[in-house]
Amino acid sequence: MKAQYFQANFRIARKSKKNMVLAVLLILCMIFSVLVVEEQKINDGYRQWRDYNESVHVNADYFSSNLLRKKDYKQTFNNLNKQAEYLAGVQNGEMFDSAQDYLQNSKKLVQTMLAGYQNNYRGASTLNVPPKYQLWQKLVVYDYLYQNHLAIVMNSKESSTYLIYVLSLIGMFLFFYILFIASDSWMINLLHPTLLKNIPYQIRDEVKSKFIINLVLTLIPLVIGMLGSYLFAGFKNGFNSLNYPAVLYFTRISAVPLWFYCLLYLAYAVVLVIFVTSLAFLLNQLTHSVYLTIFIATLVYSISFLPGSIVKYLFFLPSVYLNISNVLDGTVSSQAIVPTNLITGMLVLLVWTVVLIMWFRHLVNQGGVKK
C-alpha cells in the first residue's frame, strides 16, 4: 500500500464532519444511556419477576375442577403452583436483601419454567412466560454466578450489568453506524477522480486503506464507549467485577466473563466492518449514490426481520449475522435450522466479503456502471 496515498485518504476521513459527529454520538450514547436505564428501570429484575408473578396467579385461577381432571391441565396447574412457591422465595430474597436466596430461588424458578414447556403450558394461554432460549440464557447466568460465588445484580445500571446491556443495545445498531461511516468509501474516486492523480495506486491499495480507516473509525469509539460506560455507570451506581457473566452461544448456551465477551464482541465488529465496507464499495460503484447505497444496504439488513419460518432457511445469507448481540447470545442459532455461532457468522460474512470485492473489482476493471 502506498503510504502517501493512505495518509491522504486518512486525512480526508478524519476531517469529515460526518465521521466525527457519528463517532462522538456513538460514545455519548454508550456512556449516557445509563440515565435512561435508571429512569425507566430497564431490565429491573425485581419488577420483571413481580409482573410475572401476577401472570402466574391469574392463569392459576383459570383452572376449574373440571379442567383439573385432565392430566395435561393438572400438570400445568401443579407447575404454576410450584412457580408461585419459588416466586415467593424470590420476593423474600428481595425483601431481606439476600442476594444468595434470590439467586437460588431464581434458578429453581427458571428450571420449573422450563419444565412447564413439556406440555407447552396447556390451559395457561395468557401466561407471559419467556421463550425457552431466553430461559436457558438466564439459567446459565445463574449457574455461573453460583459456581463462581458472585453476587447477583438485579438491574442494568451498575458498571458490569450496564456494559452488558449497552453492548446488547449497540449490537442492534452497529451495522448502521458502520454503514454511515462507509457509505461514501468509493465516492471520492467516482466524483473526484483527479484528486489523487499524482499518487499512483492499485485497487487493492484503495480497499486496504478504507478497511483500515473504517476499522479505526469504528473500533476506537467503540472501545472508548465501553470504557466510558463501565466507569460512568460504576461511579454513579457502583462497580462490580468484569468477571460478571455475559451470555455466549458456541456449541451450546453458556456464560463467559464480561471481559472475554468484550474481546469477542470487538473481534466480530472487525469482521462486520470489513463486510460493510466491501458492500459499500460495490453499491457505490453500482449506484453512484450514497443515499442508494444506504437504502440498499438497509434492505439487506431488513431481511433478518422476515418471519422466523423463512429466516431459519437463510443461514447462508449475511443478513442474519449483522446483529452482533443476536449472534453472540444464541438468538440467531435458536431461529436457524442448523447450529450457528460467532464463528459461523464470521465465516459467512468473510465469504460474502470476498464475493463482493471480486464483483467490485470486475466492475472497476470493466469501467464501472455509467451514470
C-alpha positions as CSV (number, residue, x, y, z in Angstrom):
1,M,0.0,0.0,0.0
2,K,1.3,3.4,-0.9
3,A,1.9,5.2,2.5
4,Q,1.3,8.6,0.9
5,Y,-2.0,7.5,-0.6
6,F,-3.1,6.0,2.7
7,Q,-2.2,9.2,4.6
8,A,-4.2,11.3,2.1
9,N,-7.2,9.1,2.4
10,F,-7.0,9.0,6.2
11,R,-6.7,12.8,6.3
12,I,-9.9,13.1,4.3
13,A,-11.8,10.7,6.5
14,R,-10.5,12.3,9.7
15,K,-11.6,15.8,8.6
16,S,-15.1,14.6,7.6
17,K,-17.6,16.2,9.9
18,K,-20.0,13.3,9.3
19,N,-17.4,10.8,10.6
20,M,-16.6,12.9,13.7
21,V,-20.2,13.5,14.5
22,L,-21.0,9.8,14.3
23,A,-18.1,8.8,16.4
24,V,-19.0,11.3,19.1
25,L,-22.6,10.3,19.1
26,L,-21.7,6.6,19.5
27,I,-19.5,7.4,22.5
28,L,-22.1,9.7,24.1
29,C,-25.0,7.2,23.5
30,M,-23.0,4.4,25.1
31,I,-22.0,6.3,28.1
32,F,-25.1,8.3,29.0
33,S,-27.8,5.8,28.1
34,V,-27.4,4.7,31.7
35,L,-29.5,7.7,32.7
36,V,-32.4,6.3,30.6
37,V,-31.9,2.9,32.1
38,E,-32.1,4.4,35.6
39,E,-35.2,6.5,34.9
40,Q,-37.1,3.7,33.1
41,K,-35.9,0.9,35.3
42,I,-34.9,-1.1,32.3
43,N,-34.1,-4.8,33.0
44,D,-35.1,-4.4,36.6
45,G,-35.1,-8.0,37.8
46,Y,-37.4,-7.4,40.8
47,R,-40.0,-5.7,38.6
48,Q,-39.8,-8.4,36.0
49,W,-40.5,-11.1,38.5
50,R,-43.3,-9.2,40.1
51,D,-45.0,-8.8,36.8
52,Y,-44.5,-12.5,36.0
53,N,-45.9,-13.4,39.5
54,E,-49.1,-11.6,38.7
55,S,-49.4,-13.5,35.4
56,V,-48.8,-16.9,37.2
57,H,-51.6,-16.2,39.7
58,V,-54.0,-15.0,37.1
59,N,-53.5,-18.1,35.0
60,A,-53.7,-20.5,38.0
61,D,-57.1,-19.0,38.8
62,Y,-58.4,-20.1,35.4
63,F,-58.3,-23.8,36.3
64,S,-61.6,-25.2,37.4
65,S,-62.2,-28.6,39.0
66,N,-63.4,-29.9,35.6
67,L,-60.1,-28.9,33.8
68,L,-58.0,-30.4,36.6
69,R,-59.4,-33.9,35.8
70,K,-57.4,-33.8,32.6
71,K,-53.8,-34.8,33.1
72,D,-52.2,-32.1,30.9
73,Y,-54.1,-29.3,32.6
74,K,-53.3,-30.7,36.1
75,Q,-49.6,-30.9,35.2
76,T,-49.7,-27.2,34.2
77,F,-51.6,-26.3,37.4
78,N,-49.0,-28.0,39.6
79,N,-46.2,-26.4,37.7
80,L,-47.7,-22.9,38.2
81,N,-48.2,-23.6,41.9
82,K,-44.5,-24.6,42.1
83,Q,-43.5,-21.5,40.3
84,A,-45.6,-19.4,42.8
85,E,-43.6,-21.0,45.6
86,Y,-40.3,-20.1,44.1
87,L,-41.6,-16.6,43.3
88,A,-42.4,-16.1,46.9
89,G,-38.8,-17.1,47.7
90,V,-37.6,-14.5,45.2
91,Q,-39.7,-11.9,46.9
92,N,-38.3,-12.9,50.3
93,G,-34.8,-12.5,48.9
94,E,-35.7,-9.1,47.7
95,M,-37.3,-8.0,51.0
96,F,-34.5,-9.2,53.2
97,D,-31.8,-8.1,50.7
98,S,-30.4,-11.6,50.5
99,A,-28.7,-12.0,47.1
100,Q,-28.0,-15.7,47.7
101,D,-31.6,-16.6,48.5
102,Y,-32.7,-14.5,45.5
103,L,-30.2,-16.4,43.3
104,Q,-31.1,-19.9,44.5
105,N,-34.9,-19.3,44.1
106,S,-34.5,-17.6,40.8
107,K,-32.5,-20.6,39.5
108,K,-35.2,-23.1,40.7
109,L,-37.9,-20.9,39.3
110,V,-36.3,-20.9,35.8
111,Q,-35.8,-24.7,35.9
112,T,-39.5,-25.0,36.8
113,M,-40.5,-22.6,34.0
114,L,-38.5,-24.8,31.5
115,A,-40.3,-27.9,32.8
116,G,-43.6,-26.3,32.0
117,Y,-42.7,-26.4,28.3
118,Q,-43.1,-30.2,28.4
119,N,-46.8,-29.8,27.7
120,N,-46.5,-26.2,26.4
121,Y,-48.3,-24.8,29.4
122,R,-51.6,-26.4,28.4
123,G,-54.5,-24.3,29.7
124,A,-52.4,-21.3,30.6
125,S,-52.9,-19.4,27.3
126,T,-52.2,-15.9,28.7
127,L,-49.1,-16.8,30.7
128,N,-46.3,-14.3,29.9
129,V,-43.6,-17.0,30.0
130,P,-40.4,-16.1,28.1
131,P,-39.2,-18.3,25.2
132,K,-37.2,-21.3,26.1
133,Y,-33.9,-20.0,24.8
134,Q,-34.3,-16.9,26.9
135,L,-34.9,-19.0,30.0
136,W,-31.7,-21.1,29.2
137,Q,-29.8,-17.8,28.9
138,K,-31.0,-16.8,32.4
139,L,-30.2,-20.3,33.8
140,V,-26.6,-20.3,32.5
141,V,-26.0,-16.9,34.1
142,Y,-27.4,-18.1,37.4
143,D,-25.2,-21.2,37.3
144,Y,-22.1,-19.2,36.6
145,L,-22.8,-16.8,39.4
146,Y,-23.4,-19.7,41.8
147,Q,-20.3,-21.6,40.8
148,N,-18.1,-18.5,40.9
149,H,-19.5,-17.2,44.2
150,L,-20.5,-13.9,42.6
151,A,-23.4,-11.8,43.9
152,I,-26.3,-11.4,41.5
153,V,-27.1,-7.9,40.3
154,M,-30.8,-7.3,39.7
155,N,-30.5,-4.2,37.5
156,S,-28.7,-2.9,34.4
157,K,-27.4,0.3,35.9
158,E,-24.2,-0.9,37.7
159,S,-20.9,-1.0,35.9
160,S,-20.8,-4.5,34.5
161,T,-24.5,-5.1,34.0
162,Y,-24.9,-1.7,32.3
163,L,-22.0,-2.6,29.9
164,I,-23.7,-5.9,29.1
165,Y,-26.9,-4.0,28.4
166,V,-25.4,-1.3,26.3
167,L,-23.4,-3.7,24.2
168,S,-26.6,-5.6,23.5
169,L,-28.3,-2.4,22.5
170,I,-25.4,-1.1,20.3
171,G,-25.2,-4.6,18.7
172,M,-28.5,-3.9,17.1
173,F,-27.4,-0.6,15.5
174,L,-23.7,-1.0,15.0
175,F,-24.3,-2.1,11.4
176,F,-25.9,1.3,10.6
177,Y,-23.1,3.2,12.3
178,I,-20.6,1.4,10.2
179,L,-22.8,1.8,7.1
180,F,-22.9,5.6,7.6
181,I,-19.2,5.7,8.1
182,A,-18.5,3.5,5.0
183,S,-21.3,4.7,2.7
184,D,-19.1,7.1,0.7
185,S,-16.0,4.9,0.7
186,W,-15.7,4.8,-3.1
187,M,-17.5,8.0,-4.0
188,I,-14.4,10.2,-3.9
189,N,-13.0,8.1,-6.7
190,L,-16.2,8.5,-8.7
191,L,-16.8,12.2,-8.1
192,H,-13.2,13.5,-7.9
193,P,-11.0,11.1,-10.0
194,T,-8.2,13.7,-10.3
195,L,-7.9,14.5,-6.6
196,L,-5.1,12.0,-6.1
197,K,-4.0,11.7,-9.7
198,N,-0.3,12.2,-8.9
199,I,-0.3,9.3,-6.4
200,P,-0.2,6.0,-8.3
201,Y,-2.2,3.2,-6.6
202,Q,-3.9,-0.1,-7.4
203,I,-7.4,-1.2,-6.4
204,R,-6.0,-3.2,-3.5
205,D,-4.4,0.0,-2.1
206,E,-7.9,1.6,-2.0
207,V,-9.5,-1.5,-0.5
208,K,-6.8,-1.9,2.2
209,S,-6.7,1.7,3.2
210,K,-10.5,2.0,3.5
211,F,-10.7,-1.2,5.6
212,I,-8.1,0.2,8.0
213,I,-9.7,3.7,8.1
214,N,-13.2,2.3,8.8
215,L,-11.8,-0.1,11.4
216,V,-10.1,2.9,13.2
217,L,-13.3,5.0,13.0
218,T,-15.3,2.1,14.5
219,L,-13.1,0.4,17.0
220,I,-11.7,3.4,18.7
221,P,-15.1,5.0,19.5
222,L,-16.4,1.5,20.5
223,V,-13.5,0.9,22.9
224,I,-13.8,4.4,24.4
225,G,-17.6,3.9,24.7
226,M,-17.0,0.6,26.5
227,L,-14.6,2.1,29.0
228,G,-16.7,5.2,29.5
229,S,-19.8,3.2,30.0
230,Y,-18.2,0.9,32.6
231,L,-16.6,3.8,34.5
232,F,-19.5,6.3,34.4
233,A,-22.1,3.6,35.5
234,G,-19.7,2.4,38.1
235,F,-19.0,5.9,39.7
236,K,-22.7,6.7,39.5
237,N,-24.3,3.4,40.7
238,G,-21.5,1.1,41.9
239,F,-18.8,-1.1,40.4
240,N,-18.9,-4.8,40.0
241,S,-16.4,-7.3,38.6
242,L,-15.5,-7.7,35.0
243,N,-15.9,-11.4,35.7
244,Y,-19.7,-10.9,35.8
245,P,-21.3,-13.3,33.3
246,A,-22.5,-12.5,29.8
247,V,-24.4,-15.0,27.7
248,L,-22.5,-16.6,24.8
249,Y,-23.6,-19.3,22.4
250,F,-20.9,-21.5,20.9
251,T,-21.8,-25.2,20.8
252,R,-24.4,-24.5,23.5
253,I,-25.7,-21.6,25.5
254,S,-23.1,-20.8,28.2
255,A,-21.9,-17.8,30.2
256,V,-18.4,-16.2,30.0
257,P,-16.7,-13.4,31.9
258,L,-17.6,-10.0,30.6
259,W,-14.0,-9.0,29.7
260,F,-13.8,-12.1,27.4
261,Y,-17.2,-11.3,25.9
262,C,-16.0,-7.7,25.1
263,L,-13.0,-9.2,23.3
264,L,-15.2,-11.5,21.2
265,Y,-17.5,-8.5,20.5
266,L,-14.7,-6.4,19.2
267,A,-13.4,-9.3,17.1
268,Y,-16.8,-9.7,15.5
269,A,-17.0,-6.0,15.0
270,V,-13.8,-6.2,12.9
271,V,-15.3,-8.7,10.5
272,L,-18.6,-6.7,10.4
273,V,-16.6,-3.5,9.4
274,I,-14.8,-5.4,6.6
275,F,-18.1,-6.8,5.2
276,V,-20.0,-3.5,5.4
277,T,-17.1,-1.6,3.7
278,S,-17.0,-4.2,0.9
279,L,-20.7,-3.8,0.5
280,A,-20.4,0.0,0.3
281,F,-17.6,-0.3,-2.3
282,L,-19.9,-2.4,-4.6
283,L,-23.0,-0.3,-4.0
284,N,-21.1,2.9,-4.6
285,Q,-19.8,1.6,-7.9
286,L,-23.2,0.3,-9.0
287,T,-25.4,3.2,-7.9
288,H,-23.0,6.3,-7.9
289,S,-25.1,7.4,-4.9
290,V,-24.5,7.5,-1.1
291,Y,-28.3,7.5,-0.5
292,L,-29.0,4.5,-2.7
293,T,-26.0,2.7,-1.0
294,I,-27.6,3.3,2.4
295,F,-31.0,2.3,1.2
296,I,-30.0,-1.0,-0.4
297,A,-27.7,-1.9,2.5
298,T,-30.7,-1.3,4.9
299,L,-32.8,-3.7,2.8
300,V,-30.0,-6.3,3.2
301,Y,-30.2,-5.8,7.0
302,S,-34.0,-5.9,7.0
303,I,-34.1,-9.5,5.6
304,S,-33.3,-10.6,9.1
305,F,-36.7,-9.3,10.2
306,L,-38.7,-11.7,8.0
307,P,-40.9,-14.3,9.7
308,G,-39.0,-16.9,11.6
309,S,-40.4,-19.7,9.3
310,I,-38.5,-18.0,6.5
311,V,-35.4,-16.7,8.3
312,K,-34.4,-20.2,9.5
313,Y,-33.6,-21.2,6.0
314,L,-31.5,-18.1,5.3
315,F,-28.5,-19.1,7.4
316,F,-26.2,-18.8,4.3
317,L,-27.0,-15.1,3.8
318,P,-25.1,-12.3,5.6
319,S,-28.3,-10.6,6.8
320,V,-28.9,-12.8,9.8
321,Y,-25.4,-12.2,11.1
322,L,-25.5,-8.4,11.1
323,N,-26.8,-8.0,14.6
324,I,-23.8,-8.8,16.9
325,S,-25.8,-9.3,20.0
326,N,-28.2,-11.9,18.4
327,V,-25.2,-13.8,17.1
328,L,-23.3,-13.9,20.3
329,D,-26.2,-14.8,22.7
330,G,-27.6,-17.6,20.5
331,T,-30.7,-15.9,19.3
332,V,-29.7,-16.5,15.6
333,S,-28.9,-20.1,16.4
334,S,-32.4,-20.6,18.0
335,Q,-34.0,-19.5,14.8
336,A,-31.8,-21.4,12.2
337,I,-32.3,-24.9,11.0
338,V,-28.6,-25.6,11.6
339,P,-26.4,-24.6,14.6
340,T,-24.8,-21.2,14.1
341,N,-22.4,-19.2,16.3
342,L,-20.0,-16.3,16.1
343,I,-17.5,-18.4,14.1
344,T,-20.3,-19.3,11.6
345,G,-21.2,-15.6,11.4
346,M,-17.6,-14.5,10.8
347,L,-17.1,-17.1,8.1
348,V,-20.3,-16.3,6.3
349,L,-19.5,-12.6,6.3
350,L,-15.9,-13.1,5.1
351,V,-17.1,-15.4,2.3
352,W,-19.6,-12.7,1.2
353,T,-16.8,-10.1,1.5
354,V,-14.7,-12.0,-1.0
355,V,-17.7,-12.2,-3.4
356,L,-18.4,-8.5,-3.1
357,I,-14.8,-7.5,-3.6
358,M,-14.4,-9.7,-6.6
359,W,-17.6,-8.2,-8.1
360,F,-16.4,-4.7,-7.3
361,R,-13.0,-5.3,-8.9
362,H,-14.7,-6.7,-12.0
363,L,-16.9,-3.6,-12.4
364,V,-13.9,-1.3,-11.9
365,N,-11.9,-3.2,-14.4
366,Q,-14.7,-3.1,-16.9
367,G,-15.1,0.7,-16.5
368,G,-17.9,0.6,-13.9
369,V,-21.5,1.4,-14.4
370,K,-22.3,4.5,-16.3
371,K,-24.3,7.2,-14.8
